[in-house]
Every structure is written in structure tokens, then in C-alpha cells.
């Protein structure tokens, strides 16, 4: 039997640069696949001065019918993200 999840919160200052770098990396990878998507950094790592578990939350908004990057364009690969 697995016990309850233990969560440790840290001040954002300890992870802010890393969280921002991860957001930008994932935002850019998503843009390669969904060029018209709007990608927002949300959650505790997006709010200055907060406490965070260290995870980075994204909100990806895409209009119905928005085009994907063309196949074979090299833009549809999110490997390594």
C-alpha cells in the first residue's frame, strides 16, 4: 500500500530561473507543432513571491481547426523536451 503523497513547498526564488527556462523550452516546442497556439505560464511558478512544489504549469489555447505544422517541416517534433 502506498502512503499519502508528501509535498514540499519551496520559495519561488529557489526555482524561478529553472521554471522560466522550462516554460520557454516547452512553449517553443509547442509552437513548432501548433504555430497558432497561445501558451501561457500559469500556476505558482508564474506568480512572483509565491510558494511552489517546483512543477511548471502551462495553459495551451488553440482555436478549433487551427493548423498543425506541416508534416516533414521538422517543426512537428517535440522529442527532447
N, C-alpha and C positions, 0 to 999 in steps of 0.2 A: 504494500500500500504506500502511496506517495503522500507525503505530508503537504501542508499548505505552502503555497509559494511565498518565499521571503523576498521582499522588495527593499532595496536600499536606495534612498534618495540622496543625491549629492547637489551641492550648489551648482548652478548652471556654469559659473565661471570655470569650473574644473573640466568641463567637456565642451564648452561653447565653440571653440575653433574646430574641433573634430566634428561636431554636429553640423556646423555650417559647411564644412568640406564635404561631408557625406550627402547633405541636401543638394549641393551644387552638382555633385557627381551623378546622383540619381535623377535630378531634374534634366541634366543634359542627355543622359541615356534615354529617358522617356521621350524627350523632344526628338531624338533620332527616329523613334518608332511612330510617335504621334506628334508630327510637327505643329499642329494647331492646338494642342492641349495647353491648358493653363495649369501649371504645377505650383502649388503653394506649400510653404513650410508652416506647419501647424503644430500645436501641442506645446508642451513645456519647454522644449529646446528652442522654440521660436519666440519665447517671451523673456525679455531681459529681466534678470534678477530672480528668476524662479527656481524651484527645486525640480529635479528631473531624475528619472530612472536611467537616463542616458540613451534611450531609444529616440529615433528621429521619425516623426510622423509627417506624412505627406498627404495632400489632398490633390487628386488629379481630376480636372474637369475637362470633359470632352463633349462637344456637341454631337448629337445623333447624326450619323452619316459622315462624320469627319474622316478625311482620307488618312490611310496609313502611309508610311514611307514606301516608295516603290520597291518591289522585290528586286534583289540584286543590286540595290543602290549602295549597299554597305551601311545603310542607316538603320536597318531593322535588327541589328544585333545588340543585345544587352548583356552579352557574356562578359564576365569580369567585373560586373557592377556590384 
